[in-house]
């Protein structure tokens, strides 16, 4: 469980660094939009993983 959360966080950090560092030609508004979309996707993935693990735990009981 913790490993998946770390992987998601690490992925967000890498994407954030690549977005800011490598894409100097993108306008600031587009960067903010992409960062927002990336964070929203990470939150959705996090809660999906939490939901799946809760269902697995409930089936084990």
Secondary structure, 3 states (H helix, E strand, C coil): CHHHHHHHHHHHHHHHHHHHHHCCCCCHHHHHHHHHHHHHHHHHHHHHHHHHHHHHHHHHC
